Amino acid sequence: MSPTAEELFVQVVQAGSFKKAAEQLEIEPSSVSRKISALEDRLSVRLLHRSTRQTRPTELGQRYYEGLTRLLDDKQALEEEVSNKVGLLSGAFRVSAPVDFGAEFVVPVLRSIQVTAPEMIVEILLGSGFVDLVEQGIDVAVRIGELPDSSLVAVHVGDASRVLVAAPGYLEGRAIPRTPDDLAGHEFVFYTARQARNDIEFADGSRIQHARLSGRLVVNNVRSIERLVTDGAGIHLGPRWAFSAALESGAVRQLLPDFELKSFPVHAVYPARAYLPRKTRVFVESLRNKLVASL
């Protein structure tokens, strides 16, 4: 069923342009523009400021968008209820997550959901940067670390514990760190240049200043770092889940086990709305269960 003019208007406001809205809906931009122009004629109101760079709502258009969004959410909830589809998961579902964490946890969770919901079309976007959920039509984003203030709803789904690891080959012939101060002078492998500029923080609030740490390797891929550390390239501060197998096999060794490191919170974030689709609720709960069992 083709979207109504009202639904197209909401999509354009959320996407920020006719072109992006048309791409998300897989229809021609001219069709979107024509239907919204007809909507404006019917209401005798200009709803959108149009430009080559961005399309944004007028003052009345913003009021119409906010009211219309609530009505459409309520309509969806009512239709699910009366058509007995409350228990069904269907339609498109877009999720973004960090590359390594997403591959390890988000992908299997969504695949498990899709096996029981064959009518659900899943698109997973893996990347390290924070994306604009509304602009890119993303239903849920998984984010690790402290969150900046925003209008998004954030649900805490777990905590990623961290660990300092090094291979026996690296430690051979070197003084094994017994206290945080002993880390100075050791060679580190960093995930990002930013990590190299951050202090190492412990759960009790203490920290080791980053200026005391050194390293010549920066690799923004957890699995590549795992291989480098296993090969003796240096010490790494990273997520415990990424090194659980190597720790168990003895390929790497945990350093400073008596000094608990600060964990990173994991959140599922999504735009605030009157009606939260059941597929979003199911995904968030499934991810929380997965992380409780794994982290």
N, C-alpha and C positions, 0 to 999 in steps of 0.2 A: 504494500500500500504506500503510495507516495505521500510525503509529509504535507501537512496543511500549511497555509501561509503563516499562521501563528507559530507553528513549530519551526518553520524556516527562519522566521524573525529571531526566535530564541537562539537558534544555531548560529546565525550571523553575529549576533551580539557576543556570544561566547567565543566564537572563532576570531572575531576582530576584522573579518573581511568577507565579501561575497565569495571570493575565490577559494579561501580556505574552507568555508562552510560547504561549498559545492564539492570540493575534494573529499571532505569527510563523509558527505552523503552520496558521493559518486553520481552526481548529476551535473548538468551544464550550468555555469554561472549565470548565463542569460535567463535561464528558467527561474533561478532564485531571485534575481533582480526584478523580473517581470511580476512574480507573485507578490513580492513585498511592496512593489509600487502599487499594485492593485489593492493591497491591504491598506496602504496609506490613503489611497483615494476613497476607499470605503469609510475609513474613520475620519477623513478630512483633517488629518494631522500628519506632520512630517515626523517620522519616527527615528530616522537615521541621518547623521552627518556623513556624507560620502566623500572620500578622497582617494587618491591613487595609492596612498600608503596604508591607511587604516579607515575602517568604518566604525563609528561609535554612535551610541544612542543620543538623541536630543534629550532635553530635560523631561519632556513628556514621554519620550521613547523609553527612558530609564524607568519611569513609573510603570509604564505598560509592561516592560520586560519583567520587573519584579513581581507584579501581580499575575502576569501570565505564567511565569515559572511556577508559582504556587498552585495555580489552577491546573496546569499540566501534570504536576507531580501528584496532586490529589486525584486527577482523572486516571492516571496510571494505576494508583493504588486501588481505586474503586473497580477498574476493569479487571485487575488481577483477582480481586475478591469475588466479584459476581461471576466471573468466567471460570472460577475454580482453578486458577493458575498460580495460587500462592505458593504451592510446593514445587513449581517448575522453574528451572533456570534456562533462559533462552536469550537470544539476541547478542549483539556485539558487546564485548567487554575488553577494555584497553587498560593495561597495567604497566607502569614503569618502575624500574628498580635498578640499583647499582649492578654492574656487570657480574662480578664474581658472586656476590650474595644472591642476586637474582637467579643465576644459573644453579646455585646450590639448593636454594629453598623455594623461591617463588615459582620457578618453572615446574618442579614436581607437584607443588600444591595445586597449581592451575590445571595441570594435566590430570591429576586425580579427580578434580571437580568435573572436568570436561568428559571424562569417561562415563560419569553417571548423568551427565547433562549433554547429550549429543547435539541438541539444538543451540548450544551456546558457542558463539564464535569468539575465540580468544586471540588477542594481539598483545604480545609482550615486547616492550621497548626497554632494552638494557643499555644503560649509559651511566657515566659518573656524574653528570651535571644535573642540577635541579631544573626541571622543565615546568612550564606554565600549564597546569592541568586544564584550565578552561580553554585556553587558546588552542591546545593540541587535542582537545576532546578526550582526555584521559580520565578514566573512572576512579582509579586509585593509584597512588604512588607510594612506594616503600622507601623510607628514608632512614639513614643511620646517623646518629649523632644528635647534638642539641639542635632544636628547630628554631628558626627565626620567627618572629611574630608575623602572623598572617591571618587571613579570614578563613583559612582552610580548617576543617575538622581534623584533629589528630588523635588517633587511637594508639595507645601504647600496646605493642604486641610482644615485646620481649626485650632482653638485654644481651648484647653480644660481649661476652667476657673476652679479655685479651691476655696475651701471654708473650713473654720474652723467650725466644728460642735460638739455639745455635747447634750446629752439627758437632759431633765428637771430633771430627777432623779439624774443625776450626779451633776448638778448645785445646787440642793437643799442643803442648809446648807453650800455652798461654796461661796466665793466672785466671782461674775461674772466678767470676764475680760472686762474692758472698753477700755484699751489701749494695744498695743503689749507687753509692759513691764509686764502687769498683767498676762501673760501666764506662767511666771516663777513660779514654785511650783505646777503647775497643773499636773495631770496624763494624759499621751498621749498614744494612740494606734498607732503604727507605721506600715507602709506597708512593709518596709524592714529595715534591720539593717543599710543600707546605708542612708535611710531617717532619721533615728535617729541621724546620724552624719552630716546631712545637716542643714544649717540655714533655717529659715522661711523667704522667700523673698517676698517683697511687690512690687506692680507695680511701685511705685515711686523710687525704688532702695534701700530703707531702708531694714533692716533685723534684725531678732532676732537671736542671736548666739545660736547654737544648745546646747552648754554647759549649757545653762540656762534651757533647757527642759529635762524632765524625763519621763520615761515610762517603764512598765514591760511586755508589750505585743507587739509582732511583728507577723503579719499575712499577708502573701502575697496573699490575696484573698479579693477583694473589697467587695463582698457580705458578707463574714464572718465578715469583719470589720464593715459593716453597722449594722449587728446584735449585735455585741459587743458594739458598740457605743450606739445603741438604748437601750440596756440593762443597760447602765450607766457605762461602763467600763472605760470611759475617753474621752478626746478630740481627734479628728482626723483632720488632714489636708489632704483632698483628692479631687477628681474630683466632681464638682457640680452635674454632671449628675447622679452620683451614689446615691446621697442623695436628689434628687429633690422630690421624692414622700414622703420621710420621713419629709422633710422640709415643704411640703405642708400640710401634716396631723398633724404636730406639734409633731411628734415622736422625732425629733431632732430640735435644735435651732441653727441658724447661729450666730457665735461669731464675734465680731469686724466688723460688716457690713459696717462701714464707712471707713475701711482700705482695699483697693482693693489689693488682692494677685496677684503675678505674675502668668500668665497663661503659660501652656505648649503648644508649637506648635505641630501640628500633620502633618506628612508628609507621602506621598505615594512614595516609592523609588523603582526603577527598573534599570536594567542594561542598559547602553547607547547602542543604536542600530540605524542603518540607517532607519529602518522601524518599527514604533510602532504599534503593532496589535490593531485593533479597539476594541477588548474586553478589552484591558488595558485602552484605552482612556475612554471607557464607564464606566468601574469600577471606575476610578479615579474621573470622573465627578459626578457619582452617589453618591460616598462617600462624596464628597465635598458638594453636595446638602443636603444630610442627616445630615451632621454635622452643616451646616448653620442653619438648622431648629431645631436642637436638643441641641447644645451646648450653 
